[in-house]
């Protein structure tokens, strides 16, 4: 049995160094996603309270996503040079400091000490700086997980990262639901404290993975011909989900007549349920049913399209809530299968680079989503949801193509 196989077999043994490392990676990615999810849920309605327009907030979120596109591949490349651990530690420091900066700016704006224009510029600057530094978390975590899992256990390893993203999405939405409506500053303080806790977990639990000479950067070329379908799926699905996060609270406010506080709270609850559904279905589909990556991807893509189409057409909060849960089921299957497929097609020598390029696709999706959502919402609250449905349909078609290729080349 190889060292990697032993590590993978010990996945549930918390005394194992590999399991402790996986726990630290889980916490780091969960905290990062908590901050991302919280901002996407809270900033659109909170921005109105601060005196900003929907387009201003959409522009800030899209700009930060574009910066992630630039910086994440660089961090993935750097993780091949200096190691996964230093990148994770640096990124978590940036995540913590950025959250503190948000809290300070919002406190002084709400108290009247900052004008609208200055507060807007400061939020844009803090968000840009935070993104440039913290964007290293995802590519480093994904490459780190590939380093410590054998190919046969790759779907399970990437499922751990998928579950961390789901937990973070739940935590961010929960903070929006229970805290941000009444005290947004406190919510940012909580996120900063979580980032510090994740940083300590990397320091105490994670050691730099040992990589053989065959996985050094000199050997690693970027296999775009093999991975492009999965990058396209990442782009389409994250664009759709970012649109959803941007406009859900606005739809509740403008279509259903909710107040700002109610739209933040109930929008956060609905998106929290979506993320919870992602985690539950990932646990059953991967760990119990042991579905292969291609099946996860195909079934998830079809489910997500159906759910998003229904969500576009319904007109009550309860119906929106229910269809978002179904969407979480689809995305949970789809994103896990896509990430596992991407990692397997990459080969061991290019995990850091491929992880960085995948985050580039995610960043582009997160850039498209907020600005598209804000602009389309001005036409009609339902139009952004129709656009998200179309994007998921494209991802479904690409997944079908990838599934056929996988079936032809088992």
C-alpha positions in Angstrom: 0.0 0.0 0.0 1.4 3.4 -0.9 1.8 6.3 1.4 -1.1 8.1 -0.3 -3.4 5.1 -0.1 -2.6 4.8 3.6 -3.4 8.4 4.1 -6.7 8.1 2.1 -7.7 5.0 4.1 -7.2 7.0 7.3 -9.6 9.7 6.2 -11.9 9.2 9.1 -9.2 8.7 11.7 -8.8 12.1 13.5 -5.5 10.8 15.0 -4.0 10.7 11.5 -1.9 13.6 10.3 -3.7 13.5 7.0 -7.1 13.7 8.7 -5.9 16.7 10.8 -4.7 18.4 7.6 -8.0 17.8 5.9 -9.8 19.3 8.9 -7.6 22.4 8.6 -8.3 22.7 4.9 -12.0 22.2 5.6 -12.0 25.0 8.1 -9.9 27.4 5.9 -12.1 27.0 2.9 -15.3 27.1 5.0 -14.2 30.4 6.5 -13.3 31.9 3.1 -16.7 30.9 1.7 -18.5 32.3 4.8 -17.1 35.7 4.0 -17.9 35.4 0.3 -21.4 34.2 0.8 -22.1 36.8 3.5 -21.0 39.7 1.3 -23.1 38.5 -1.7 -26.2 38.1 0.4 -25.8 41.3 2.6 -24.2 43.9 0.4 -27.0 44.4 -2.1 -29.7 45.3 0.4 -27.2 46.8 2.9 -25.8 49.0 0.2 -29.2 50.7 -0.2 -29.2 51.4 3.5 -25.7 52.9 3.2 -26.8 55.1 0.3 -25.3 53.1 -2.6 -27.1 52.1 -5.8 -27.5 48.5 -6.8 -25.2 49.0 -9.8 -22.4 50.4 -7.4 -22.6 47.3 -5.2 -22.8 45.0 -8.2 -19.8 46.7 -9.7 -17.8 46.3 -6.5 -18.6 42.6 -6.3 -17.8 42.1 -10.0 -14.5 44.0 -9.7 -13.4 41.8 -6.8 -14.3 38.7 -8.8 -12.2 40.0 -11.7 -9.3 40.6 -9.3 -9.7 37.0 -8.1 -9.3 35.9 -11.7 -6.0 37.6 -11.9 -4.6 36.7 -8.5 -5.9 33.1 -8.0 -3.9 31.5 -10.8 -0.8 33.4 -9.6 -1.3 32.0 -6.1 -1.8 28.5 -7.6 1.5 28.9 -9.5 3.2 30.2 -6.3 1.9 27.3 -4.3 4.0 25.0 -6.6 7.1 27.1 -5.9 6.9 27.9 -2.2 4.4 25.4 -0.9 0.7 25.2 -0.1 1.0 26.1 3.6 2.6 29.6 3.2 -0.1 30.5 0.6 -2.9 29.4 2.9 -1.5 31.4 5.9 -1.0 34.6 3.9 -4.5 34.3 2.4 -6.2 33.8 5.8 -4.4 36.9 7.2 -5.9 38.9 4.2 -9.3 37.5 4.9 -9.3 38.5 8.5 -7.9 42.0 7.9 -10.4 42.6 5.1 -13.4 41.7 7.3 -12.1 44.1 10.1 -11.8 46.8 7.5 -15.4 46.3 6.3 -16.7 46.5 9.8 -14.9 49.7 10.6 -16.1 51.4 7.4 -19.7 50.4 7.8 -19.7 51.5 11.5 -18.6 55.0 10.6 -20.9 55.2 7.6 -24.0 54.2 9.7 -23.0 56.6 12.4 -22.8 59.4 9.8 -19.0 60.0 10.2 -18.4 59.0 6.6 -20.1 60.4 3.5 -21.6 58.2 0.8 -18.8 58.7 -1.8 -15.9 58.2 0.6 -17.5 55.1 2.2 -18.1 53.6 -1.3 -14.5 54.2 -2.3 -13.1 52.7 0.9 -15.3 49.6 0.6 -14.2 49.2 -3.0 -10.5 49.5 -1.9 -10.8 47.1 1.0 -12.7 44.6 -1.0 -10.0 44.7 -3.8 -7.2 44.3 -1.3 -8.9 41.5 0.5 -9.6 39.6 -2.7 -6.0 39.9 -4.0 -4.6 38.3 -0.9 -7.3 35.9 0.2 -7.9 34.4 -3.3 -5.0 32.0 -2.7 -7.1 29.9 -0.3 -9.1 27.9 -2.9 -6.3 26.9 -5.3 -3.9 26.1 -2.5 -6.5 24.0 -0.7 -7.5 22.2 -3.8 -3.9 21.4 -4.8 -3.1 20.4 -1.2 -6.0 17.9 -1.2 -4.8 16.5 -4.5 -1.4 16.0 -2.9 -2.7 13.9 0.0 -5.3 11.8 -1.8 -4.9 8.9 -4.2 -6.7 9.0 -7.5 -9.3 6.4 -6.4 -10.2 8.7 -3.4 -10.1 12.0 -5.3 -13.9 12.4 -5.5 -14.1 11.9 -1.7 -11.3 14.3 -1.1 -12.8 17.0 -3.3 -16.2 16.3 -1.7 -14.6 17.4 1.6 -13.8 20.7 0.0 -17.2 20.9 -1.6 -18.7 20.3 1.9 -16.5 23.1 3.3 -17.9 25.4 0.6 -21.4 24.4 1.5 -20.8 24.9 5.3 -19.3 28.3 4.5 -22.3 29.2 2.4 -24.6 28.2 5.3 -22.6 30.1 7.8 -22.5 33.3 5.7 -26.3 33.1 5.0 -26.9 32.3 8.7 -25.0 35.4 9.7 -27.1 37.4 7.3 -30.2 35.9 8.6 -29.6 36.2 12.3 -27.1 39.0 12.8 -26.6 41.3 9.8 -30.1 42.8 9.6 -29.7 44.3 13.1 -25.9 44.5 13.5 -23.8 44.2 10.3 -20.7 45.3 12.0 -20.9 42.5 14.5 -21.2 40.0 11.7 -18.0 41.2 10.1 -16.2 40.9 13.4 -17.4 37.3 13.7 -16.1 36.5 10.2 -12.7 38.0 11.1 -12.5 35.9 14.3 -13.4 32.8 12.2 -10.5 33.6 9.8 -8.1 33.8 12.8 -9.3 30.4 14.0 -8.7 28.9 10.6 -5.2 30.4 10.4 -4.4 28.8 13.8 -5.7 25.4 12.5 -3.3 25.6 9.6 -0.4 26.5 11.9 -1.2 23.7 14.3 -2.7 20.9 12.2 -1.3 21.1 8.7 2.2 20.3 7.6 3.5 21.0 4.1 2.7 18.0 1.9 5.6 16.0 0.5 5.6 16.0 -3.2 7.8 13.9 -5.4 10.1 15.3 -8.2 7.5 14.2 -10.7 5.1 16.8 -9.4 7.4 19.7 -9.5 6.5 22.7 -11.6 9.0 22.0 -14.3 7.1 18.9 -15.3 3.6 20.4 -15.1 2.0 21.6 -18.3 -1.6 22.9 -18.3 -3.7 20.3 -20.1 -6.4 22.6 -21.4 -7.5 20.1 -24.1 -8.6 17.7 -21.3 -10.0 20.1 -18.8 -11.8 22.8 -20.8 -15.3 21.3 -20.5 -15.0 21.3 -16.7 -13.7 24.9 -16.7 -16.8 25.9 -18.8 -19.1 24.1 -16.3 -17.4 26.0 -13.5 -17.9 29.3 -15.3 -21.6 28.7 -16.2 -22.6 27.3 -12.8 -20.8 29.9 -10.7 -22.2 32.7 -12.8 -25.7 31.4 -12.3 -25.2 30.9 -8.5 -23.7 34.4 -8.2 -26.7 35.9 -10.0 -28.9 34.1 -7.5 -27.0 35.3 -4.5 -27.0 38.9 -5.8 -30.7 39.2 -6.5 -32.6 36.9 -4.1 -32.9 39.5 -1.4 -33.7 42.2 -3.9 -36.4 40.0 -5.4 -38.0 39.6 -2.0 -37.9 43.3 -1.4 -39.1 44.5 -4.8 -41.6 41.7 -5.8 -42.9 40.6 -2.4 -42.8 43.9 -0.6 -40.3 42.9 2.2 -38.4 45.5 4.1 -34.6 45.7 3.9 -34.2 43.9 7.2 -36.8 41.2 6.2 -35.2 40.7 2.7 -31.8 40.2 4.3 -33.1 37.8 6.9 -35.4 35.7 4.7 -33.0 35.8 1.7 -30.3 34.6 4.0 -32.5 31.8 5.3 -33.4 30.7 1.8 -29.7 30.7 0.7 -28.7 28.9 3.9 -31.2 26.2 3.1 -29.7 25.9 -0.4 -26.2 25.4 1.0 -27.5 22.9 3.6 -29.1 20.9 0.8 -25.7 20.9 -1.0 -24.0 19.4 2.0 -26.6 16.7 2.7 -26.7 15.5 -0.9 -22.9 15.5 -1.2 -22.7 13.3 1.9 -25.2 10.8 0.5 -24.2 10.7 -3.1 -20.5 10.5 -2.6 -20.0 8.8 0.7 -23.0 6.5 0.8 -23.9 5.8 -2.8 -20.3 6.2 -4.0 -21.3 7.7 -7.3 -18.5 8.3 -9.8 -17.6 11.8 -10.9 -19.4 11.6 -14.3 -22.7 10.5 -12.7 -22.5 13.2 -10.0 -22.0 15.8 -12.7 -24.7 14.7 -15.1 -27.5 14.1 -12.6 -26.6 17.3 -10.7 -26.7 19.4 -13.9 -30.1 18.2 -14.9 -31.5 18.7 -11.4 -30.1 22.3 -11.2 -31.7 23.3 -14.5 -35.1 22.1 -13.5 -34.9 23.7 -10.1 -33.8 27.1 -11.5 -36.5 27.1 -14.1 -39.2 26.5 -11.5 -37.7 29.2 -9.2 -38.0 31.7 -12.1 -41.7 31.0 -12.4 -43.0 30.8 -8.8 -44.4 33.9 -7.1 -44.4 33.2 -3.3 -41.6 33.1 -0.7 -42.4 29.5 0.3 -42.2 28.4 -3.3 -38.9 30.2 -3.9 -37.6 28.7 -0.7 -38.5 25.1 -1.7 -37.1 25.4 -5.2 -33.8 26.8 -3.9 -33.5 23.7 -1.8 -33.9 21.6 -4.9 -31.3 23.8 -6.6 -28.9 23.0 -3.7 -29.4 19.3 -4.4 -28.4 19.8 -8.0 -25.5 22.1 -7.4 -24.2 19.8 -4.6 -23.9 16.9 -7.0 -22.8 19.0 -10.0 -20.0 21.0 -8.4 -18.5 18.0 -6.6 -18.5 15.9 -9.7 -17.1 18.7 -11.8 -14.2 19.4 -9.3 -13.3 15.7 -9.0 -13.4 15.3 -12.8 -11.2 18.4 -13.2 -8.6 17.1 -10.7 -8.5 13.6 -12.3 -8.0 15.0 -15.8 -5.3 17.4 -14.6 -2.7 14.8 -13.6 -0.6 15.1 -10.4 2.0 17.3 -11.9 -0.3 20.2 -12.6 -2.7 20.3 -9.7 -1.7 23.8 -8.5 -1.9 25.3 -11.9 -5.2 23.7 -12.7 -6.7 24.7 -9.4 -5.6 28.2 -10.1 -7.2 28.2 -13.5 -10.4 26.8 -12.1 -10.5 29.6 -9.6 -10.0 32.0 -12.5 -13.2 30.5 -14.1 -14.9 30.9 -10.7 -13.8 34.5 -10.5 -15.1 35.2 -14.0 -18.4 33.7 -13.0 -18.5 35.7 -9.8 -17.7 38.8 -11.8 -20.5 38.1 -14.3 -23.1 37.3 -11.7 -23.4 40.4 -9.6 -23.2 43.0 -12.3 -25.5 41.0 -14.6 -27.9 40.3 -11.8 -28.1 44.0 -10.8 -28.6 45.1 -14.4 -31.2 42.5 -15.2 -33.1 43.1 -12.0 -33.8 46.6 -13.2 -35.7 45.1 -16.1 -37.7 42.7 -13.9 -37.1 40.7 -10.7 -37.6 37.5 -12.6 -35.2 38.2 -15.5 -32.0 37.4 -13.6 -33.4 34.0 -12.6 -34.2 33.3 -16.3 -30.6 34.2 -17.2 -29.4 31.8 -14.4 -31.5 29.1 -15.8 -30.0 29.6 -19.3 -26.5 29.4 -17.9 -27.2 26.2 -16.0 -28.7 24.7 -19.2 -25.4 25.5 -21.0 -23.6 23.7 -18.1 -25.9 20.8 -18.5 -25.1 20.4 -22.2 -21.4 20.5 -21.5 -21.8 18.0 -18.7 -23.6 15.7 -21.1 -20.7 16.0 -23.5 -18.2 15.3 -20.7 -20.3 12.3 -19.6 -20.3 10.8 -23.1 -16.5 11.2 -23.3 -16.1 9.6 -19.9 -18.3 6.7 -20.9 -16.3 6.2 -24.1 -13.0 6.3 -22.2 -13.7 4.5 -18.8 
